[in-house]
Amino acid sequence: DGGGAFLLHLHTKLYYSLNETGLRIWQLINEELTLGDVGLRLQRDYAISADKARTSVTQLVEELAQEKLVAIAP
């Protein structure tokens, strides 16, 4: 439906906009899936290549981590 979401960083009070794909990645990482599994689910959900899925996941997670909205586990 072309939806997305906004994230609010409670400490800084800044809002972050997510498009539909970003929202799906956010939902999947909240299911505590590995980033590889998130990529596989994106591949399936959006019929995209493994490279495109991996790039989308990596890029968003790195941006969220930089803003301290997620923490990357070792």
Predicted model as a PDB file, atoms N, CA, C, CB and O in Angstrom, pLDDT in the B-factor column:
MODEL        1                                                                  
ATOM      1  N   ASP A   1       0.814  -1.206   0.000  1.00 53.00           N  
ATOM      2  CA  ASP A   1       0.000   0.000   0.000  1.00 53.00           C  
ATOM      3  C   ASP A   1       0.847   1.254   0.000  1.00 53.00           C  
ATOM      4  CB  ASP A   1      -0.920   0.007   1.190  1.00 53.00           C  
ATOM      5  O   ASP A   1       0.323   2.356   0.162  1.00 53.00           O  
ATOM      6  N   GLY A   2       2.171   1.100  -0.182  1.00 63.00           N  
ATOM      7  CA  GLY A   2       3.033   2.265  -0.241  1.00 63.00           C  
ATOM      8  C   GLY A   2       3.274   2.905   1.109  1.00 63.00           C  
ATOM      9  O   GLY A   2       3.730   4.046   1.188  1.00 63.00           O  
ATOM     10  N   GLY A   3       2.969   2.171   2.178  1.00 78.00           N  
ATOM     11  CA  GLY A   3       3.104   2.727   3.510  1.00 78.00           C  
ATOM     12  C   GLY A   3       4.539   2.752   3.982  1.00 78.00           C  
ATOM     13  O   GLY A   3       5.427   2.146   3.383  1.00 78.00           O  
ATOM     14  N   GLY A   4       4.738   3.453   5.046  1.00 81.00           N  
ATOM     15  CA  GLY A   4       6.039   3.543   5.686  1.00 81.00           C  
ATOM     16  C   GLY A   4       5.810   3.796   7.158  1.00 81.00           C  
ATOM     17  O   GLY A   4       4.753   3.462   7.693  1.00 81.00           O  
ATOM     18  N   ALA A   5       6.772   4.370   7.804  1.00 87.00           N  
ATOM     19  CA  ALA A   5       6.636   4.633   9.234  1.00 87.00           C  
ATOM     20  C   ALA A   5       7.632   5.712   9.644  1.00 87.00           C  
ATOM     21  CB  ALA A   5       6.856   3.336  10.063  1.00 87.00           C  
ATOM     22  O   ALA A   5       8.554   6.052   8.902  1.00 87.00           O  
ATOM     23  N   PHE A   6       7.423   6.229  10.821  1.00 88.00           N  
ATOM     24  CA  PHE A   6       8.354   7.159  11.433  1.00 88.00           C  
ATOM     25  C   PHE A   6       8.866   6.543  12.716  1.00 88.00           C  
ATOM     26  CB  PHE A   6       7.691   8.533  11.699  1.00 88.00           C  
ATOM     27  O   PHE A   6       8.108   5.923  13.462  1.00 88.00           O  
ATOM     28  N   LEU A   7      10.154   6.714  12.974  1.00 86.00           N  
ATOM     29  CA  LEU A   7      10.750   6.284  14.230  1.00 86.00           C  
ATOM     30  C   LEU A   7      11.067   7.535  15.032  1.00 86.00           C  
ATOM     31  CB  LEU A   7      12.034   5.411  13.996  1.00 86.00           C  
ATOM     32  O   LEU A   7      11.517   8.536  14.474  1.00 86.00           O  
ATOM     33  N   LEU A   8      10.839   7.484  16.311  1.00 86.00           N  
ATOM     34  CA  LEU A   8      11.186   8.596  17.190  1.00 86.00           C  
ATOM     35  C   LEU A   8      12.298   8.140  18.115  1.00 86.00           C  
ATOM     36  CB  LEU A   8       9.949   9.092  18.002  1.00 86.00           C  
ATOM     37  O   LEU A   8      12.146   7.165  18.852  1.00 86.00           O  
ATOM     38  N   HIS A   9      13.412   8.847  18.072  1.00 87.00           N  
ATOM     39  CA  HIS A   9      14.512   8.579  18.996  1.00 87.00           C  
ATOM     40  C   HIS A   9      14.145   9.279  20.296  1.00 87.00           C  
ATOM     41  CB  HIS A   9      15.916   9.080  18.427  1.00 87.00           C  
ATOM     42  O   HIS A   9      14.122  10.509  20.350  1.00 87.00           O  
ATOM     43  N   LEU A  10      13.862   8.527  21.325  1.00 86.00           N  
ATOM     44  CA  LEU A  10      13.346   9.095  22.563  1.00 86.00           C  
ATOM     45  C   LEU A  10      14.337  10.005  23.277  1.00 86.00           C  
ATOM     46  CB  LEU A  10      12.937   7.996  23.482  1.00 86.00           C  
ATOM     47  O   LEU A  10      13.932  10.918  23.997  1.00 86.00           O  
ATOM     48  N   HIS A  11      15.621   9.767  23.086  1.00 88.00           N  
ATOM     49  CA  HIS A  11      16.623  10.603  23.749  1.00 88.00           C  
ATOM     50  C   HIS A  11      16.796  11.954  23.045  1.00 88.00           C  
ATOM     51  CB  HIS A  11      17.963   9.870  23.801  1.00 88.00           C  
ATOM     52  O   HIS A  11      16.834  13.002  23.689  1.00 88.00           O  
ATOM     53  N   THR A  12      16.900  11.910  21.709  1.00 88.00           N  
ATOM     54  CA  THR A  12      17.152  13.141  20.949  1.00 88.00           C  
ATOM     55  C   THR A  12      15.871  13.837  20.492  1.00 88.00           C  
ATOM     56  CB  THR A  12      18.008  12.829  19.743  1.00 88.00           C  
ATOM     57  O   THR A  12      15.899  15.005  20.104  1.00 88.00           O  
ATOM     58  N   LYS A  13      14.751  13.117  20.540  1.00 88.00           N  
ATOM     59  CA  LYS A  13      13.454  13.623  20.067  1.00 88.00           C  
ATOM     60  C   LYS A  13      13.425  13.861  18.553  1.00 88.00           C  
ATOM     61  CB  LYS A  13      13.114  14.918  20.788  1.00 88.00           C  
ATOM     62  O   LYS A  13      12.586  14.614  18.057  1.00 88.00           O  
ATOM     63  N   LEU A  14      14.339  13.218  17.822  1.00 88.00           N  
ATOM     64  CA  LEU A  14      14.369  13.330  16.374  1.00 88.00           C  
ATOM     65  C   LEU A  14      13.530  12.220  15.748  1.00 88.00           C  
ATOM     66  CB  LEU A  14      15.816  13.276  15.855  1.00 88.00           C  
ATOM     67  O   LEU A  14      13.497  11.093  16.241  1.00 88.00           O  
ATOM     68  N   TYR A  15      12.858  12.561  14.656  1.00 89.00           N  
ATOM     69  CA  TYR A  15      12.064  11.593  13.911  1.00 89.00           C  
ATOM     70  C   TYR A  15      12.854  11.100  12.711  1.00 89.00           C  
ATOM     71  CB  TYR A  15      10.724  12.208  13.463  1.00 89.00           C  
ATOM     72  O   TYR A  15      13.620  11.854  12.111  1.00 89.00           O  
ATOM     73  N   TYR A  16      12.666   9.835  12.365  1.00 90.00           N  
ATOM     74  CA  TYR A  16      13.293   9.233  11.204  1.00 90.00           C  
ATOM     75  C   TYR A  16      12.207   8.589  10.366  1.00 90.00           C  
ATOM     76  CB  TYR A  16      14.377   8.198  11.614  1.00 90.00           C  
ATOM     77  O   TYR A  16      11.348   7.881  10.891  1.00 90.00           O  
ATOM     78  N   SER A  17      12.243   8.830   9.078  1.00 91.00           N  
ATOM     79  CA  SER A  17      11.237   8.310   8.157  1.00 91.00           C  
ATOM     80  C   SER A  17      11.727   7.014   7.522  1.00 91.00           C  
ATOM     81  CB  SER A  17      10.905   9.351   7.068  1.00 91.00           C  
ATOM     82  O   SER A  17      12.871   6.923   7.076  1.00 91.00           O  
ATOM     83  N   LEU A  18      10.853   6.018   7.486  1.00 91.00           N  
ATOM     84  CA  LEU A  18      11.154   4.753   6.813  1.00 91.00           C  
ATOM     85  C   LEU A  18      10.171   4.571   5.666  1.00 91.00           C  
ATOM     86  CB  LEU A  18      11.084   3.546   7.808  1.00 91.00           C  
ATOM     87  O   LEU A  18       8.970   4.786   5.831  1.00 91.00           O  
ATOM     88  N   ASN A  19      10.681   4.176   4.505  1.00 91.00           N  
ATOM     89  CA  ASN A  19       9.777   3.817   3.417  1.00 91.00           C  
ATOM     90  C   ASN A  19       9.245   2.401   3.672  1.00 91.00           C  
ATOM     91  CB  ASN A  19      10.502   3.908   2.027  1.00 91.00           C  
ATOM     92  O   ASN A  19       9.533   1.806   4.710  1.00 91.00           O  
ATOM     93  N   GLU A  20       8.486   1.879   2.746  1.00 91.00           N  
ATOM     94  CA  GLU A  20       7.875   0.556   2.927  1.00 91.00           C  
ATOM     95  C   GLU A  20       8.922  -0.532   3.168  1.00 91.00           C  
ATOM     96  CB  GLU A  20       7.033   0.196   1.704  1.00 91.00           C  
ATOM     97  O   GLU A  20       8.750  -1.383   4.041  1.00 91.00           O  
ATOM     98  N   THR A  21      10.004  -0.501   2.394  1.00 91.00           N  
ATOM     99  CA  THR A  21      11.057  -1.501   2.564  1.00 91.00           C  
ATOM    100  C   THR A  21      11.761  -1.327   3.902  1.00 91.00           C  
ATOM    101  CB  THR A  21      12.070  -1.412   1.421  1.00 91.00           C  
ATOM    102  O   THR A  21      12.043  -2.303   4.596  1.00 91.00           O  
ATOM    103  N   GLY A  22      12.044  -0.078   4.257  1.00 91.00           N  
ATOM    104  CA  GLY A  22      12.666   0.197   5.553  1.00 91.00           C  
ATOM    105  C   GLY A  22      11.814  -0.281   6.703  1.00 91.00           C  
ATOM    106  O   GLY A  22      12.328  -0.828   7.679  1.00 91.00           O  
ATOM    107  N   LEU A  23      10.501  -0.079   6.595  1.00 91.00           N  
ATOM    108  CA  LEU A  23       9.583  -0.552   7.630  1.00 91.00           C  
ATOM    109  C   LEU A  23       9.634  -2.069   7.733  1.00 91.00           C  
ATOM    110  CB  LEU A  23       8.148  -0.086   7.337  1.00 91.00           C  
ATOM    111  O   LEU A  23       9.633  -2.619   8.835  1.00 91.00           O  
ATOM    112  N   ARG A  24       9.677  -2.750   6.589  1.00 92.00           N  
ATOM    113  CA  ARG A  24       9.730  -4.221   6.608  1.00 92.00           C  
ATOM    114  C   ARG A  24      11.024  -4.700   7.268  1.00 92.00           C  
ATOM    115  CB  ARG A  24       9.622  -4.792   5.168  1.00 92.00           C  
ATOM    116  O   ARG A  24      11.009  -5.646   8.054  1.00 92.00           O  
ATOM    117  N   ILE A  25      12.141  -4.045   6.947  1.00 92.00           N  
ATOM    118  CA  ILE A  25      13.416  -4.407   7.578  1.00 92.00           C  
ATOM    119  C   ILE A  25      13.319  -4.194   9.082  1.00 92.00           C  
ATOM    120  CB  ILE A  25      14.588  -3.576   6.986  1.00 92.00           C  
ATOM    121  O   ILE A  25      13.740  -5.053   9.856  1.00 92.00           O  
ATOM    122  N   TRP A  26      12.773  -3.064   9.503  1.00 91.00           N  
ATOM    123  CA  TRP A  26      12.593  -2.762  10.937  1.00 91.00           C  
ATOM    124  C   TRP A  26      11.774  -3.860  11.618  1.00 91.00           C  
ATOM    125  CB  TRP A  26      11.896  -1.382  11.124  1.00 91.00           C  
ATOM    126  O   TRP A  26      12.137  -4.335  12.694  1.00 91.00           O  
ATOM    127  N   GLN A  27      10.672  -4.259  10.988  1.00 91.00           N  
ATOM    128  CA  GLN A  27       9.826  -5.310  11.552  1.00 91.00           C  
ATOM    129  C   GLN A  27      10.597  -6.621  11.693  1.00 91.00           C  
ATOM    130  CB  GLN A  27       8.585  -5.522  10.678  1.00 91.00           C  
ATOM    131  O   GLN A  27      10.484  -7.311  12.706  1.00 91.00           O  
ATOM    132  N   LEU A  28      11.374  -6.952  10.679  1.00 92.00           N  
ATOM    133  CA  LEU A  28      12.111  -8.217  10.699  1.00 92.00           C  
ATOM    134  C   LEU A  28      13.241  -8.216  11.721  1.00 92.00           C  
ATOM    135  CB  LEU A  28      12.672  -8.510   9.324  1.00 92.00           C  
ATOM    136  O   LEU A  28      13.471  -9.231  12.379  1.00 92.00           O  
ATOM    137  N   ILE A  29      13.954  -7.094  11.871  1.00 88.00           N  
ATOM    138  CA  ILE A  29      15.020  -7.077  12.868  1.00 88.00           C  
ATOM    139  C   ILE A  29      14.440  -7.112  14.275  1.00 88.00           C  
ATOM    140  CB  ILE A  29      15.905  -5.837  12.689  1.00 88.00           C  
ATOM    141  O   ILE A  29      15.105  -7.555  15.212  1.00 88.00           O  
ATOM    142  N   ASN A  30      13.216  -6.651  14.427  1.00 88.00           N  
ATOM    143  CA  ASN A  30      12.566  -6.735  15.734  1.00 88.00           C  
ATOM    144  C   ASN A  30      12.104  -8.156  16.050  1.00 88.00           C  
ATOM    145  CB  ASN A  30      11.381  -5.782  15.790  1.00 88.00           C  
ATOM    146  O   ASN A  30      11.760  -8.459  17.192  1.00 88.00           O  
ATOM    147  N   GLU A  31      12.095  -9.022  15.044  1.00 89.00           N  
ATOM    148  CA  GLU A  31      11.814 -10.444  15.267  1.00 89.00           C  
ATOM    149  C   GLU A  31      13.092 -11.173  15.668  1.00 89.00           C  
ATOM    150  CB  GLU A  31      11.200 -11.090  13.997  1.00 89.00           C  
ATOM    151  O   GLU A  31      13.097 -12.393  15.835  1.00 89.00           O  
ATOM    152  N   GLU A  32      14.169 -10.418  15.821  1.00 84.00           N  
ATOM    153  CA  GLU A  32      15.478 -10.945  16.215  1.00 84.00           C  
ATOM    154  C   GLU A  32      16.036 -11.954  15.218  1.00 84.00           C  
ATOM    155  CB  GLU A  32      15.382 -11.586  17.576  1.00 84.00           C  
ATOM    156  O   GLU A  32      16.684 -12.929  15.600  1.00 84.00           O  
ATOM    157  N   LEU A  33      15.778 -11.708  13.946  1.00 89.00           N  
ATOM    158  CA  LEU A  33      16.365 -12.515  12.882  1.00 89.00           C  
ATOM    159  C   LEU A  33      17.781 -12.028  12.626  1.00 89.00           C  
ATOM    160  CB  LEU A  33      15.511 -12.446  11.584  1.00 89.00           C  
ATOM    161  O   LEU A  33      18.103 -10.875  12.912  1.00 89.00           O  
ATOM    162  N   THR A  34      18.618 -12.885  12.096  1.00 90.00           N  
ATOM    163  CA  THR A  34      19.949 -12.432  11.680  1.00 90.00           C  
ATOM    164  C   THR A  34      19.775 -11.527  10.466  1.00 90.00           C  
ATOM    165  CB  THR A  34      20.900 -13.648  11.352  1.00 90.00           C  
ATOM    166  O   THR A  34      18.746 -11.565   9.792  1.00 90.00           O  
ATOM    167  N   LEU A  35      20.794 -10.713  10.195  1.00 91.00           N  
ATOM    168  CA  LEU A  35      20.705  -9.834   9.034  1.00 91.00           C  
ATOM    169  C   LEU A  35      20.621 -10.650   7.742  1.00 91.00           C  
ATOM    170  CB  LEU A  35      21.914  -8.884   8.988  1.00 91.00           C  
ATOM    171  O   LEU A  35      19.963 -10.236   6.787  1.00 91.00           O  
ATOM    172  N   GLY A  36      21.281 -11.800   7.712  1.00 94.00           N  
ATOM    173  CA  GLY A  36      21.171 -12.689   6.555  1.00 94.00           C  
ATOM    174  C   GLY A  36      19.754 -13.180   6.350  1.00 94.00           C  
ATOM    175  O   GLY A  36      19.265 -13.228   5.221  1.00 94.00           O  
ATOM    176  N   ASP A  37      19.086 -13.550   7.446  1.00 96.00           N  
ATOM    177  CA  ASP A  37      17.691 -13.998   7.352  1.00 96.00           C  
ATOM    178  C   ASP A  37      16.763 -12.869   6.941  1.00 96.00           C  
ATOM    179  CB  ASP A  37      17.232 -14.580   8.681  1.00 96.00           C  
ATOM    180  O   ASP A  37      15.802 -13.088   6.204  1.00 96.00           O  
ATOM    181  N   VAL A  38      17.049 -11.655   7.418  1.00 95.00           N  
ATOM    182  CA  VAL A  38      16.255 -10.490   7.003  1.00 95.00           C  
ATOM    183  C   VAL A  38      16.387 -10.305   5.493  1.00 95.00           C  
ATOM    184  CB  VAL A  38      16.713  -9.199   7.757  1.00 95.00           C  
ATOM    185  O   VAL A  38      15.396 -10.058   4.805  1.00 95.00           O  
ATOM    186  N   GLY A  39      17.609 -10.425   4.983  1.00 95.00           N  
ATOM    187  CA  GLY A  39      17.834 -10.317   3.546  1.00 95.00           C  
ATOM    188  C   GLY A  39      17.076 -11.372   2.756  1.00 95.00           C  
ATOM    189  O   GLY A  39      16.493 -11.075   1.713  1.00 95.00           O  
ATOM    190  N   LEU A  40      17.086 -12.603   3.253  1.00 96.00           N  
ATOM    191  CA  LEU A  40      16.349 -13.677   2.571  1.00 96.00           C  
ATOM    192  C   LEU A  40      14.856 -13.401   2.539  1.00 96.00           C  
ATOM    193  CB  LEU A  40      16.607 -15.016   3.253  1.00 96.00           C  
ATOM    194  O   LEU A  40      14.193 -13.645   1.531  1.00 96.00           O  
ATOM    195  N   ARG A  41      14.333 -12.893   3.641  1.00 96.00           N  
ATOM    196  CA  ARG A  41      12.898 -12.562   3.686  1.00 96.00           C  
ATOM    197  C   ARG A  41      12.567 -11.420   2.723  1.00 96.00           C  
ATOM    198  CB  ARG A  41      12.477 -12.178   5.124  1.00 96.00           C  
ATOM    199  O   ARG A  41      11.527 -11.444   2.066  1.00 96.00           O  
ATOM    200  N   LEU A  42      13.444 -10.426   2.639  1.00 94.00           N  
ATOM    201  CA  LEU A  42      13.217  -9.326   1.684  1.00 94.00           C  
ATOM    202  C   LEU A  42      13.229  -9.847   0.260  1.00 94.00           C  
ATOM    203  CB  LEU A  42      14.286  -8.225   1.851  1.00 94.00           C  
ATOM    204  O   LEU A  42      12.395  -9.464  -0.561  1.00 94.00           O  
ATOM    205  N   GLN A  43      14.186 -10.730  -0.027  1.00 96.00           N  
ATOM    206  CA  GLN A  43      14.258 -11.343  -1.355  1.00 96.00           C  
ATOM    207  C   GLN A  43      12.928 -11.981  -1.714  1.00 96.00           C  
ATOM    208  CB  GLN A  43      15.383 -12.391  -1.414  1.00 96.00           C  
ATOM    209  O   GLN A  43      12.409 -11.785  -2.813  1.00 96.00           O  
ATOM    210  N   ARG A  44      12.391 -12.734  -0.793  1.00 95.00           N  
ATOM    211  CA  ARG A  44      11.139 -13.443  -1.025  1.00 95.00           C  
ATOM    212  C   ARG A  44       9.957 -12.484  -1.102  1.00 95.00           C  
ATOM    213  CB  ARG A  44      10.905 -14.469   0.073  1.00 95.00           C  
ATOM    214  O   ARG A  44       9.128 -12.589  -2.007  1.00 95.00           O  
ATOM    215  N   ASP A  45       9.875 -11.546  -0.154  1.00 92.00           N  
ATOM    216  CA  ASP A  45       8.726 -10.638  -0.078  1.00 92.00           C  
ATOM    217  C   ASP A  45       8.635  -9.691  -1.270  1.00 92.00           C  
ATOM    218  CB  ASP A  45       8.796  -9.832   1.194  1.00 92.00           C  
ATOM    219  O   ASP A  45       7.539  -9.359  -1.722  1.00 92.00           O  
ATOM    220  N   TYR A  46       9.791  -9.257  -1.780  1.00 93.00           N  
ATOM    221  CA  TYR A  46       9.798  -8.246  -2.837  1.00 93.00           C  
ATOM    222  C   TYR A  46      10.327  -8.753  -4.171  1.00 93.00           C  
ATOM    223  CB  TYR A  46      10.614  -7.078  -2.402  1.00 93.00           C  
ATOM    224  O   TYR A  46      10.450  -7.981  -5.122  1.00 93.00           O  
ATOM    225  N   ALA A  47      10.642 -10.045  -4.251  1.00 95.00           N  
ATOM    226  CA  ALA A  47      11.156 -10.651  -5.483  1.00 95.00           C  
ATOM    227  C   ALA A  47      12.336  -9.849  -6.039  1.00 95.00           C  
ATOM    228  CB  ALA A  47      10.039 -10.747  -6.539  1.00 95.00           C  
ATOM    229  O   ALA A  47      12.346  -9.450  -7.203  1.00 95.00           O  
ATOM    230  N   ILE A  48      13.333  -9.624  -5.168  1.00 94.00           N  
ATOM    231  CA  ILE A  48      14.535  -8.892  -5.565  1.00 94.00           C  
ATOM    232  C   ILE A  48      15.745  -9.807  -5.461  1.00 94.00           C  
ATOM    233  CB  ILE A  48      14.730  -7.627  -4.689  1.00 94.00           C  
ATOM    234  O   ILE A  48      15.677 -10.879  -4.860  1.00 94.00           O  
ATOM    235  N   SER A  49      16.837  -9.378  -6.043  1.00 95.00           N  
ATOM    236  CA  SER A  49      18.059 -10.190  -6.029  1.00 95.00           C  
ATOM    237  C   SER A  49      18.662 -10.234  -4.621  1.00 95.00           C  
ATOM    238  CB  SER A  49      19.092  -9.629  -7.037  1.00 95.00           C  
ATOM    239  O   SER A  49      18.376  -9.387  -3.774  1.00 95.00           O  
ATOM    240  N   ALA A  50      19.495 -11.235  -4.402  1.00 94.00           N  
ATOM    241  CA  ALA A  50      20.182 -11.371  -3.116  1.00 94.00           C  
ATOM    242  C   ALA A  50      21.065 -10.150  -2.854  1.00 94.00           C  
ATOM    243  CB  ALA A  50      21.030 -12.667  -3.086  1.00 94.00           C  
ATOM    244  O   ALA A  50      21.132  -9.666  -1.724  1.00 94.00           O  
ATOM    245  N   ASP A  51      21.740  -9.650  -3.888  1.00 95.00           N  
ATOM    246  CA  ASP A  51      22.599  -8.479  -3.721  1.00 95.00           C  
ATOM    247  C   ASP A  51      21.796  -7.245  -3.323  1.00 95.00           C  
ATOM    248  CB  ASP A  51      23.368  -8.203  -5.007  1.00 95.00           C  
ATOM    249  O   ASP A  51      22.200  -6.498  -2.431  1.00 95.00           O  
ATOM    250  N   LYS A  52      20.671  -7.035  -3.976  1.00 95.00           N  
ATOM    251  CA  LYS A  52      19.817  -5.877  -3.666  1.00 95.00           C  
ATOM    252  C   LYS A  52      19.299  -5.984  -2.234  1.00 95.00           C  
ATOM    253  CB  LYS A  52      18.626  -5.781  -4.667  1.00 95.00           C  
ATOM    254  O   LYS A  52      19.299  -4.995  -1.501  1.00 95.00           O  
ATOM    255  N   ALA A  53      18.861  -7.168  -1.833  1.00 95.00           N  
ATOM    256  CA  ALA A  53      18.349  -7.367  -0.475  1.00 95.00           C  
ATOM    257  C   ALA A  53      19.443  -7.127   0.556  1.00 95.00           C  
ATOM    258  CB  ALA A  53      17.776  -8.783  -0.316  1.00 95.00           C  
ATOM    259  O   ALA A  53      19.222  -6.438   1.552  1.00 95.00           O  
ATOM    260  N   ARG A  54      20.610  -7.689   0.322  1.00 94.00           N  
ATOM    261  CA  ARG A  54      21.736  -7.547   1.247  1.00 94.00           C  
ATOM    262  C   ARG A  54      22.142  -6.076   1.379  1.00 94.00           C  
ATOM    263  CB  ARG A  54      22.938  -8.394   0.770  1.00 94.00           C  
ATOM    264  O   ARG A  54      22.389  -5.591   2.483  1.00 94.00           O  
ATOM    265  N   THR A  55      22.208  -5.379   0.256  1.00 95.00           N  
ATOM    266  CA  THR A  55      22.574  -3.963   0.266  1.00 95.00           C  
ATOM    267  C   THR A  55      21.543  -3.139   1.027  1.00 95.00           C  
ATOM    268  CB  THR A  55      22.714  -3.435  -1.167  1.00 95.00           C  
ATOM    269  O   THR A  55      21.909  -2.274   1.823  1.00 95.00           O  
ATOM    270  N   SER A  56      20.273  -3.396   0.794  1.00 93.00           N  
ATOM    271  CA  SER A  56      19.207  -2.650   1.479  1.00 93.00           C  
ATOM    272  C   SER A  56      19.273  -2.852   2.987  1.00 93.00           C  
ATOM    273  CB  SER A  56      17.829  -3.080   0.956  1.00 93.00           C  
ATOM    274  O   SER A  56      19.170  -1.894   3.753  1.00 93.00           O  
ATOM    275  N   VAL A  57      19.444  -4.093   3.410  1.00 94.00           N  
ATOM    276  CA  VAL A  57      19.494  -4.406   4.836  1.00 94.00           C  
ATOM    277  C   VAL A  57      20.724  -3.763   5.475  1.00 94.00           C  
ATOM    278  CB  VAL A  57      19.508  -5.935   5.058  1.00 94.00           C  
ATOM    279  O   VAL A  57      20.623  -3.092   6.501  1.00 94.00           O  
ATOM    280  N   THR A  58      21.874  -3.976   4.859  1.00 93.00           N  
ATOM    281  CA  THR A  58      23.129  -3.454   5.410  1.00 93.00           C  
ATOM    282  C   THR A  58      23.092  -1.936   5.517  1.00 93.00           C  
ATOM    283  CB  THR A  58      24.316  -3.888   4.545  1.00 93.00           C  
ATOM    284  O   THR A  58      23.466  -1.372   6.545  1.00 93.00           O  
ATOM    285  N   GLN A  59      22.647  -1.286   4.470  1.00 94.00           N  
ATOM    286  CA  GLN A  59      22.613   0.172   4.444  1.00 94.00           C  
ATOM    287  C   GLN A  59      21.702   0.728   5.539  1.00 94.00           C  
ATOM    288  CB  GLN A  59      22.147   0.664   3.074  1.00 94.00           C  
ATOM    289  O   GLN A  59      22.091   1.644   6.263  1.00 94.00           O  
ATOM    290  N   LEU A  60      20.494   0.181   5.661  1.00 93.00           N  
ATOM    291  CA  LEU A  60      19.570   0.700   6.664  1.00 93.00           C  
ATOM    292  C   LEU A  60      20.061   0.410   8.078  1.00 93.00           C  
ATOM    293  CB  LEU A  60      18.182   0.104   6.462  1.00 93.00           C  
ATOM    294  O   LEU A  60      20.011   1.288   8.939  1.00 93.00           O  
ATOM    295  N   VAL A  61      20.527  -0.791   8.325  1.00 92.00           N  
ATOM    296  CA  VAL A  61      20.983  -1.142   9.670  1.00 92.00           C  
ATOM    297  C   VAL A  61      22.190  -0.290  10.073  1.00 92.00           C  
ATOM    298  CB  VAL A  61      21.341  -2.641   9.743  1.00 92.00           C  
ATOM    299  O   VAL A  61      22.293   0.128  11.227  1.00 92.00           O  
ATOM    300  N   GLU A  62      23.088  -0.034   9.146  1.00 92.00           N  
ATOM    301  CA  GLU A  62      24.236   0.825   9.451  1.00 92.00           C  
ATOM    302  C   GLU A  62      23.778   2.247   9.788  1.00 92.00           C  
ATOM    303  CB  GLU A  62      25.220   0.851   8.261  1.00 92.00           C  
ATOM    304  O   GLU A  62      24.310   2.866  10.710  1.00 92.00           O  
ATOM    305  N   GLU A  63      22.798   2.764   9.048  1.00 91.00           N  
ATOM    306  CA  GLU A  63      22.271   4.104   9.331  1.00 91.00           C  
ATOM    307  C   GLU A  63      21.573   4.142  10.695  1.00 91.00           C  
ATOM    308  CB  GLU A  63      21.290   4.541   8.221  1.00 91.00           C  
ATOM    309  O   GLU A  63      21.759   5.085  11.464  1.00 91.00           O  
ATOM    310  N   LEU A  64      20.777   3.125  10.989  1.00 89.00           N  
ATOM    311  CA  LEU A  64      20.082   3.065  12.280  1.00 89.00           C  
ATOM    312  C   LEU A  64      21.076   2.940  13.429  1.00 89.00           C  
ATOM    313  CB  LEU A  64      19.096   1.885  12.306  1.00 89.00           C  
ATOM    314  O   LEU A  64      20.890   3.543  14.486  1.00 89.00           O  
ATOM    315  N   ALA A  65      22.124   2.159  13.220  1.00 90.00           N  
ATOM    316  CA  ALA A  65      23.147   1.993  14.257  1.00 90.00           C  
ATOM    317  C   ALA A  65      23.886   3.306  14.490  1.00 90.00           C  
ATOM    318  CB  ALA A  65      24.146   0.880  13.866  1.00 90.00           C  
ATOM    319  O   ALA A  65      24.186   3.658  15.631  1.00 90.00           O  
ATOM    320  N   GLN A  66      24.178   4.025  13.422  1.00 91.00           N  
ATOM    321  CA  GLN A  66      24.879   5.298  13.536  1.00 91.00           C  
ATOM    322  C   GLN A  66      24.050   6.295  14.350  1.00 91.00           C  
ATOM    323  CB  GLN A  66      25.187   5.870  12.137  1.00 91.00           C  
ATOM    324  O   GLN A  66      24.601   7.104  15.097  1.00 91.00           O  
ATOM    325  N   GLU A  67      22.724   6.232  14.202  1.00 88.00           N  
ATOM    326  CA  GLU A  67      21.823   7.123  14.948  1.00 88.00           C  
ATOM    327  C   GLU A  67      21.468   6.545  16.327  1.00 88.00           C  
ATOM    328  CB  GLU A  67      20.535   7.373  14.138  1.00 88.00           C  
ATOM    329  O   GLU A  67      20.687   7.130  17.077  1.00 88.00           O  
ATOM    330  N   LYS A  68      22.056   5.388  16.641  1.00 87.00           N  
ATOM    331  CA  LYS A  68      21.824   4.703  17.913  1.00 87.00           C  
ATOM    332  C   LYS A  68      20.359   4.285  18.129  1.00 87.00           C  
ATOM    333  CB  LYS A  68      22.260   5.595  19.046  1.00 87.00           C  
ATOM    334  O   LYS A  68      19.827   4.325  19.239  1.00 87.00           O  
ATOM    335  N   LEU A  69      19.738   3.883  17.005  1.00 86.00           N  
ATOM    336  CA  LEU A  69      18.377   3.367  17.050  1.00 86.00           C  
ATOM    337  C   LEU A  69      18.360   1.845  17.121  1.00 86.00           C  
ATOM    338  CB  LEU A  69      17.596   3.840  15.835  1.00 86.00           C  
ATOM    339  O   LEU A  69      17.349   1.250  17.495  1.00 86.00           O  
ATOM    340  N   VAL A  70      19.475   1.214  16.765  1.00 85.00           N  
ATOM    341  CA  VAL A  70      19.668  -0.219  16.918  1.00 85.00           C  
ATOM    342  C   VAL A  70      21.106  -0.453  17.346  1.00 85.00           C  
ATOM    343  CB  VAL A  70      19.337  -0.988  15.599  1.00 85.00           C  
ATOM    344  O   VAL A  70      21.973   0.400  17.159  1.00 85.00           O  
ATOM    345  N   ALA A  71      21.342  -1.613  17.918  1.00 82.00           N  
ATOM    346  CA  ALA A  71      22.698  -2.042  18.247  1.00 82.00           C  
ATOM    347  C   ALA A  71      22.966  -3.320  17.474  1.00 82.00           C  
ATOM    348  CB  ALA A  71      22.884  -2.257  19.795  1.00 82.00           C  
ATOM    349  O   ALA A  71      22.119  -4.212  17.426  1.00 82.00           O  
ATOM    350  N   ILE A  72      24.133  -3.410  16.875  1.00 78.00           N  
ATOM    351  CA  ILE A  72      24.486  -4.593  16.107  1.00 78.00           C  
ATOM    352  C   ILE A  72      25.205  -5.574  17.023  1.00 78.00           C  
ATOM    353  CB  ILE A  72      25.368  -4.224  14.881  1.00 78.00           C  
ATOM    354  O   ILE A  72      26.249  -5.264  17.598  1.00 78.00           O  
ATOM    355  N   ALA A  73      24.624  -6.764  17.146  1.00 76.00           N  
ATOM    356  CA  ALA A  73      25.225  -7.802  17.979  1.00 76.00           C  
ATOM    357  C   ALA A  73      26.384  -8.456  17.235  1.00 76.00           C  
ATOM    358  CB  ALA A  73      24.172  -8.861  18.383  1.00 76.00           C  
ATOM    359  O   ALA A  73      26.343  -8.584  16.012  1.00 76.00           O  
ATOM    360  N   PRO A  74      27.408  -8.867  17.959  1.00 71.00           N  
ATOM    361  CA  PRO A  74      28.554  -9.530  17.300  1.00 71.00           C  
ATOM    362  C   PRO A  74      28.161 -10.887  16.715  1.00 71.00           C  
ATOM    363  CB  PRO A  74      29.712  -9.713  18.298  1.00 71.00           C  
ATOM    364  O   PRO A  74      28.999 -11.573  16.130  1.00 71.00           O  
TER     365      PRO A  74                                                      
ENDMDL                                                                          
END                                                                             
